[in-house]
Amino acid sequence: MNHREIRYEVAEGIATITLDRPEKLNALTAVMAAELLAAFDTTDADDAVRAVVLTGAGRGFCAGADLGRGARTFDAADEGHPGSAADTETVDGVPRDGGGVLALRVAASLKPVIVAVNGPAVGVGATMILPADIRIAADGARFGFVFTRRGLVPEAASSWFLPRVVGISQAMEWVATGRVFDAREALAGGLVSRIEPADGLLAAAHGIAREIVENTSAVSVALSRRMLWSMLGADGPWDAHRMDSRTIHRLGGGPEAAEGVLSFLEKRPPRFPGRIDEYRDVLPDWPERPEDS
C-alpha cells in the first residue's frame, strides 16, 4: 500500500501503524484519517495479523487536528476537515464527526490494539487512543483533552469512552480544565497502564503484542475483545451471562478449545487452527450502527 502520512509494517504477526508527519507532531489531517481507516480495514482482513501497535514518528504521538486552516479548522464544510475525507455519512441529520469515525473504527477492530504514546497526545491525539485495548506511554509523553480551550466539546465518542476508562470524576477534571498533563498523571488516572523509557517504548509494546501472538487463539482474543467492550453498556450481568454461555458453547466443542487443552497437557506451544471469519455467528456486533447513520 502507498501511504503519504502513515507507515504500515507487518512482522511476526504484529502490524505496526505509525503516524508519520513528524515535522507537524503528527497532527491529524483528512489524508491521515483516511489512511488510518484503511489500515484498520487491512489489519482486520489479514489473518497473518494478530495484534496492532499504533504509535507516532518523531517526538510526538499526535498534536491533535492540524490547525493550518485557522478559524475553519473545525468547520465540517471545509474541504480540509478530517471528517470530510474520512466519511460523508450523517448521523442525527448532521455530518459525522471525523474523530468519531476514526475512534469507532478502532473500537470495531477484530485484532487487539496497543497504543505506544511516544510524545504529546492532545485533542484527537488523546481521544483516538481511548478505544484501544492497551495504552502505554513514554516517560516524556503528555496528554490533553483541550477542547474547552478551543471552544469545542470532546469528540471521537470520548464522552462515552473516557469516563469508562478513567471514571467520571477524573474525566471531568481533565475535560473541564483542558490542561495538558504528564505521563505520571495519566498513569495515576488510569489513562495508561504503564510508563516506559522513550527508547524502550516500542519494544515494550511489541513485547505485549508478541505475548498475544505466541500464546493465544486469534478467535478467542477477537471474541473476548468484543465481549468485554460491548458489556460496558449492558444493563446487568445477565447480559454477560447470556453472551458467555452462547460463546463458550460454540467454542467448547470445537478445535480451538481442544487445541488449547491438548497443547497445555502436551507441554508444547499451541497451534490454534481457527479463523475469526468462521465465528462471525457468535461475534458480537459492536459498536452497533444506529438506524440514523
N, C-alpha and C positions, 0 to 999 in steps of 0.2 A: 504494500500500500504506500502511496505517496502522501506524505503529511507535510504541512507547512509550519504548524505551530505546536505539534506534539511529536514525541518519539514513541514508537511501539516496537517492543522486542519480546521474543518468547524464547526461554531457555529452561530446560529441565522441568517443564510443566508449569512454569511461572511466567505470566505476561506482565511486563513492566511498562506502564504508561507514564511518560514524563512530560509534564507541561514545559514547553520549550520556547519561551520568549524571555530568556534571562535578562536581556537588556531592559525589559519593562517589568521585571519581577513577576513575569508570567501572568500579567493582568489578562483577564478573560476577554476575548473578542468573539464575534459571531463565527469566525473561522475556527477558533479553538473549540468553541462549544459544539459545533457540528462535527469536528474531528473526534471529540471525546465520545459523543453519542455513537458514532460509527465504530469506535474502538471497543465499546462495550457490546455492541452487536457482534463484533468479531470474536470477542472472548467467549460469549455465550455459545456461539456456533462451532467453536473449535474444541473437539473432545480432548485434544492434547493439552489444553489449558486447564489447570486445576485450581489456580489461585491468581488473583490480580493484585499487583502492587502499584499504587499511584503515588507519584512524587513530583518534585519540581526541579528544573535545571537551575544551576547557579545558586545565588544566595537567598532566593525567595521561593516559597511554595506558590502562592498566588496572592497578588496585592489587591484583588477584587476586580471589579469591572474596569475596563480601560476607560479613563475619563477624558480621552482625547477629543471627544465630541462636545465637550463643555456642557452647557446648560441642557443640551438634548441627550446627554448620556443615557438617561433612564427613560427616554420617550420611546415607547414601543413602535411608534410610527416612523422612527428614523431607520434608515437602511442599515446603519452600522450597529444597531442594537443587537446584543447576543441572541435574543429571542426571535428576531426577525428571520435569521437563517436557521435557527435550531428547530423551529416548529411554527407552522402557520395556522394551527388549530386555535379554537377558542374554548374557554370554559366559563360558565356563568355569563356568556354573552360578550366576553372581552378576550383580547389576545392572551394566550397563556404566558405566564412569567417564564422567561428563558432559563433563569436559575432553577426554577421548579422542574422544567422539562429535564434538565440535566440531573438534578437530585433524584427525581423519581426513576430515571433510567438506572442510576447507580443502585437505588433501592431494589429494583427488579432484577438485578444481576443473578444469574444462576450459579456463579462462582463467588467464593468469599473474597471480599475486598479489604485490603490492608493499605492504609494511608501512612506514608512516611513524610511527616511535615518537616521539611528541611529548613524553613525560614518563615518570614511573615506570611500569615494566612488571615486575610482581612476581608470583610464583606462576603462576597460569594466564595472567596477562598476559604472562609471559615464554615459557611453553610453547606458547601458541596461535599464536605467530608463527613457530615453527620449521618448519612445513610450507610457509610462504610461500617464494616463489622469490627475492625480493629484499627485504632488510631494511635500511632506513636510519634514522638516529636524529638527533634534535635534540641540540645540544651539551650541553643540560642533562638529557638523559634518563638514567634509572637503571634497572638491571636486578637481579633477584634470584630465584634458584631456592631459595626459603626453606623448602622442605618439611621438611627435617630439623629446623628450628627450630620446627616446628608439630607434630612427632610423626608426620609422614607420609613418604611416598616421592614421587618425581617422578611426575606424572600426565600425561595428554594424550599418551600414547605417546612422551613425551620421552626415555625411556631408549633408544629406537631413534633418534629424530631428533637429539637433542643431540650424542652422540658423532660422528655422521656430519657434522654441521655444523661442529663446533669441534674434534673429536678427543677421545679418551678421557681424556687427562690433564687438559686444560682443563675438560672436562665434570665430572670427578670433583672437581676443586678447587672449582668453583662449587657443586656439589650437596652435597659433604661439609661445607663451611663454612656454606652457606646465607646467605652475606653478600650485601649489596647493593653493587653496583659501578657505576662511571660509564660514560659512553659511550666514553671513550677506551680503557678496558679491554675493553669489548665489541668495539670495532674491532680492537684488537690480538689478541684471541682469536678473531676471525672470526665473531662473532655478527652483526655488521652490516658492510655493505660500505663505508659512508661516513658521515660526520658533517656535518650542515648547521646553520647558524644557525637558531634556532627559527622566526624569521619567514620563512624561505625553505624550510622542510622540505617542506610540502605541494606547493609549486611544483616542487621537485626531484623528488618522487615522481611528480607529473603529467607532468613532462618525460620521465622514463623511460617512462611509460605511453604518451605521445604518440609516442615513437620507435617503439614496438611497433606502435601503431595505424596510423601513416602509412607504414611501410616493410615490413611483414611479412605473410605469409599466416596467417590465423587457423588454418587447418588445420595448417600446418607448425608453428606455435607450440604448438598443443594436442598434437600428436603428439610433438614434441621434449620438451615438459614431462613427459609420461608416460614416455617412453623413458628420460630421464635419472634420474628418481626411481626408477622400477622397477628399473633396473640397479644401484642401490646395494646391493641384496640378492642380486645374481646370483652364481652360482658362479664365473664367469670370463668372459673376453672373447668366447668363442664364443657365449654367450647374447646378447650385444650384437650380434655379427655376424649372427646369425640374424634378430634384430629389424630391424637396419639394412637387411639385404638385402630382407626382406619389404616394408618400408615404402617404401624407395627404388624398388622395382619397381612398387609401387602408384602412387606419386606421379609417377615419371619419365615415364610415358606419358600423363599426364593434363593437365588445363587449368592446374593450379596451377604446375607446373614450366614449362610453356610460357609462361605469363604472366610468370613470374619472369625467364626468359631474354629474352623479347621486350621487356619494359619496360626492361631493362638495355641492350639493343642500341639501342633507340629513344630512350634517354635521357629517359624520362618516368616519372612516378610509377606504381607498379604498381596494377592493378585486379584483385586476385585474386577469382575467381568462386566458389570452393568454400565449402561449409558443413560444419562439423565433423560434423554428423549423417551426412553422406554417406560418412564414412570410419570409421564405427564398426567395420567389419570388420577394420581394422588397428590400431585404437586399443587399446593395452594396457589390460587391466582392472586398475587399481591405485588404491588398495590393495585387494588381493583379499580378499573377505569369507570368513572361516573357516566351516566347517560348523557349529560350535557357537555361532554368533551368529544 
